Amino acid sequence: MASIEPLKSVTISVAQESIQIRTDLPDAELAEIVESINQRFERSAKFQMDNRKRMALLAVELTSEIMELRKQLGRAKIYYDQMEKEVQNLTLLLDEGMDRGDQL
């Protein structure tokens, strides 16, 4: 069984704010996430909104992406399940064909 990593307390700088969080993510992965958020936050600077509104806009954007990915994952699961059934059917047909060949 996989061991559960203990949470560590870290301070990150996101959207011009220092935030203390607890996480089990590796430092490199956490840095990549923070960098991605900060890049997206900076792109919204052109909208001339206060930081709270920019963060809300970013939250909506990221949530929209998550929901789209969930839809894609759902479609992929349906496709996978269909393919799994087809493989089972083909396996049965091949087994039947091999049994018939053995009887000849």
C-alpha positions as CSV (number, residue, x, y, z in Angstrom):
1,M,0.0,0.0,0.0
2,A,1.3,3.5,-0.9
3,S,2.4,5.6,2.0
4,I,0.6,8.9,2.5
5,E,3.0,11.9,2.5
6,P,2.7,14.1,5.5
7,L,1.5,17.7,4.9
8,K,4.2,20.4,5.1
9,S,3.5,24.0,5.7
10,V,4.9,26.4,3.0
11,T,4.5,30.0,2.1
12,I,3.8,30.8,-1.5
13,S,3.4,34.0,-3.3
14,V,0.3,34.0,-5.6
15,A,-1.2,37.1,-7.3
16,Q,1.0,39.5,-5.3
17,E,0.0,37.9,-2.0
18,S,1.9,35.7,0.4
19,I,-0.2,32.7,1.5
20,Q,0.7,30.0,3.9
21,I,-0.7,26.6,2.9
22,R,-0.3,22.9,3.9
23,T,0.5,20.6,1.1
24,D,2.0,17.2,0.2
25,L,3.1,18.4,-3.3
26,P,6.7,18.2,-4.2
27,D,8.4,21.6,-4.3
28,A,8.9,21.5,-8.1
29,E,5.3,20.7,-8.8
30,L,4.1,23.4,-6.4
31,A,6.4,26.0,-8.0
32,E,5.0,25.0,-11.4
33,I,1.5,25.6,-10.2
34,V,2.3,28.9,-8.6
35,E,4.1,30.1,-11.7
36,S,1.1,29.1,-13.9
37,I,-1.3,31.0,-11.6
38,N,0.9,34.1,-11.5
39,Q,1.3,34.1,-15.3
40,R,-2.5,34.0,-15.8
41,F,-3.0,36.6,-13.1
42,E,-0.5,39.0,-14.8
43,R,-2.3,38.5,-18.2
44,S,-5.4,39.9,-16.6
45,A,-3.6,43.2,-15.6
46,K,-4.8,44.7,-18.9
47,F,-8.4,44.6,-17.6
48,Q,-7.6,47.3,-15.0
49,M,-9.6,45.6,-12.2
50,D,-8.6,45.4,-8.6
51,N,-6.8,42.2,-7.6
52,R,-9.9,40.7,-5.9
53,K,-11.8,40.8,-9.2
54,R,-8.9,39.6,-11.1
55,M,-8.6,36.6,-8.8
56,A,-12.4,35.9,-9.1
57,L,-12.0,36.1,-12.9
58,L,-9.1,33.6,-12.7
59,A,-11.1,31.3,-10.5
60,V,-14.0,31.3,-13.0
61,E,-11.6,30.6,-15.8
62,L,-9.8,27.7,-14.0
63,T,-13.1,26.2,-12.9
64,S,-14.4,26.3,-16.4
65,E,-11.3,24.5,-17.6
66,I,-11.7,21.9,-14.9
67,M,-15.3,21.3,-15.8
68,E,-14.4,20.9,-19.5
69,L,-11.7,18.4,-18.6
70,R,-14.2,16.5,-16.5
71,K,-16.5,16.3,-19.5
72,Q,-13.7,15.1,-21.7
73,L,-12.7,12.5,-19.1
74,G,-16.3,11.3,-18.9
75,R,-16.4,10.9,-22.7
76,A,-13.0,9.1,-22.7
77,K,-14.3,6.7,-20.0
78,I,-17.4,5.9,-22.1
79,Y,-15.2,5.3,-25.1
80,Y,-12.8,3.2,-23.1
81,D,-15.7,1.1,-21.7
82,Q,-17.1,0.6,-25.2
83,M,-13.6,-0.5,-26.5
84,E,-13.3,-2.8,-23.5
85,K,-16.6,-4.5,-24.5
86,E,-15.5,-4.8,-28.1
87,V,-12.2,-6.4,-27.0
88,Q,-14.2,-8.9,-24.8
89,N,-16.5,-9.7,-27.8
90,L,-13.5,-10.2,-30.1
91,T,-11.8,-12.4,-27.6
92,L,-14.9,-14.6,-27.3
93,L,-15.1,-14.8,-31.1
94,L,-11.4,-15.7,-31.4
95,D,-11.8,-18.4,-28.6
96,E,-14.7,-19.9,-30.4
97,G,-12.8,-19.9,-33.7
98,M,-9.9,-21.6,-32.0
99,D,-12.2,-24.2,-30.4
100,R,-13.7,-25.0,-33.8
101,G,-10.3,-25.3,-35.4
102,D,-9.2,-27.8,-32.7
103,Q,-12.3,-29.9,-33.4
104,L,-11.4,-30.3,-37.1
